[in-house]
């Protein structure tokens, strides 16, 4: 399956994102924010950069839940990643959400992806049409 065939709802998306290059991520039609175990953003695609108005050089290397998107630092998002890590379980949840930082409120769907054996966790953002 190529990057252009991947969708926000593709099953087993966590393992399919891992081998993609930055250029491949930029071909996706939804936002991709990947972060490491210290919550520092290490993957960030063009779709999300343009939609959020945040340039990659401003986001990459920054802590996701404090510097980049503090509106995600709550029980609905950040806490789910912490709980999955503490429990040693995989996370693949899709939730309705409203982004509010640096923009007017925007309704989105977030897909939260993590697994104990995968070093990069993801918040995927599907903007409502």
Secondary structure, 3 states (H helix, E strand, C coil): CCHHHCCCCCCCHHHHHHCCCHHHHHCCCCEEEEECCCCEEEEECHHHHHHHCCCHHHHCCCEHHHHHCHHHCCCCCHHHHHHHHHHCCCEEEEEEEEECCCCCCEEEEEEEEECCCCCCEEEEEEECC
